[in-house]
């Protein structure tokens, strides 16, 4: 849970949480055109042959993980869940559609370029922790970031 006071990580984790919350809400609450938990488990089981236990893990990663990221609670664990979720999505679904998103609607599905961005954000959060303005930092703390060091880095660039 220890994390530094990095503002960039704050923006990474909150953005990732905001992006994933609607996906989780589709699966848990049936919002945004989703099926809710029962329908999601059935769809994953019948359509992709994913066992219910794995589907529940996906639901937890996308819903609880998104909330945990937004508030900065156990962000490394939440990011790991989303990381695993995206690896599974690439391997089970999106690899067959190539790299690019389906911007024109001419392919039968979406490529995996978005997933690579999510993997990179998740990995950064797993390495750095929750960063500034997080529950993790409030509970455990961590090393502070020196303002002098920030200025030196900016001047060196």
C-alpha positions, 0 to 999 in steps of 0.5 A: 500500500505504500506509495509516493506523492506522485500526481501523474499516478493520480491522473493515471489511476483516476482515468483508468477507473473512470474508463472501467467503471461503465464496463463494470456497471454494465456487468454488475448493475445492468447500466449502459445497456449491460446485462447485469451479473446473471446475464453477463455470466450467461453470455460469457459462458455460452458465447466465449465458454468462460467459466462463471468463476472467471466471469465473476473475477472479470466483473470484480476487476471492472467494477470494484477495481474501477472504484478502488482506482478512483479512490486510490485504495489497493490500487496495485491490486485493482490495476492487476485485476484490470491487467489480467482482464485485458490480457484475457480480452486480447487472447480470447477475443480481440487478437483475431481483429488485428491491431486497430480499433474498428473506427469505420465499422467495417470489421466484425470486431475491435482490435487490441490497440486500446488494450495495450494502453490499458495494460501500460497504465495498469503496469505503471500503477502496479509499479508506482502505487496509488500516488497523490490524493489516495486512501492508500497514501492517507493510511500508510504514507510514503516518501514525499516528493521534493519540490526542489527535485521537481524544479531541477528535472524541469530545468534539465529538460 
